[in-house]
Amino acid sequence: MANMDLNNGTSQINANDVEAIVKKVLENMMATPSAGLSAATSQPAASRVIPRTSRVAMLTALEQYEIREYPVPPVGDGDILVKVEGCGICGTDAHEFKKDPFGLIPVVLGHEGTGEIVSMGKNVTKDSAGKPLRVGDKVVTCMIFKDNPEITMFDLNKQNVGGSDVYGLLPDDDVHLNGWFADYILIREGSTVFQVSDLDLKSRILIEPAAVLIHAVERAKSTGILRFNSRVAVQGCGPIGLLCIAILRTMGIETIVAVDGEQKRLDFAKEMGAKTGVNFKNHQGIAALTAAVEEAFDGHPADFAFQCTGAPGGHSNIYKFIRNGGGLCELGFFINNGDATINPHLDICSKELTIVGSWVYTLRDYATTFDFLKRAEGIGLPLKKLITHEYPLEQINEAHRTNLKMEGLKIAIVNK
Ligand SMILES: [Zn+2]
């Protein structure tokens, strides 16, 4: 999970329905002209050499990974053994590294991972969307269960069922190959897995964080306010805000104003499709900042705003940028960063705002994300520049320290 969560699905859909739905989404996707991402060629199973052992990066104490070597376990009839090619470092990994809030240590982290199937059990024939699976295919896992395409982390937490196939957040066990910060991962029978051989490595590493934004934009669309000609403000230009801008841009929304305190990030926001950027450090007080945002929209307030920072002050400010009858999607508070002060009369009631929250994603959003990545590449958005740092597995401590220093945007472990 990147910096967010999911939403609530109430319908009871059986597994067959889900498979049919996801399959349809993917079929539609296949009918879309692809943007020419590098494709992987599947090769016969016999050509894959499986080593006897695999390295994993085990978080054994706060801020301390140890590289350990374990035997590669036998691959069961429903299991898939994957050679890891890369895995992004998520906000969740950073929290675990610093504080272990979930009490998982010792644990092999890494859930934004992808790699190549090197072996699979005889019962494995299809991925969670019904696409055929072969040795040599590139895959990703997803923390959302396939029995309900609308289920979200919100539901999982509510039902207390999270964790059973959330690779990268599983406590260590006899298998050990439970996270993507490793050379190999064993994906167990019944897990949610997608074949994404038509996406290149960097695009595959960005699937999980991008799915969070696909979900947020779907939530925003549910207000009925977000339209082709909408003026949209995106506050916060970290990976989440930048991906948000890219998704809006691929939807054909052109009047996007980015708000951040770092000029470098604002420049990147323009590359991702923002019309212009407003640096809040250049404006003293909320009235001046609001005026600057309106000026960036040629004298108008925003029709819709996405709040992508985790700062309470950011939440308080964003209402001022939005017009009467406009909409807001708050997705910056992936974790509890404290209370924010607003004036409910001025900020919500008298403006008649429509507000949605967004956290993580649904399984359906995941399938939509594959399509988004191809579209973004097709219209020339430099999405892959979001991955600013790559480290080999043995430098995972350093990679996390770079992440904590907030240097760069998305930091990834890449196995050569
Ligand atoms: Zn994540």
Residues whose N, C-alpha, C, O or C-beta is under 5 A from the ligand:
A	BS01	ZN	M1 A2 C90 E208
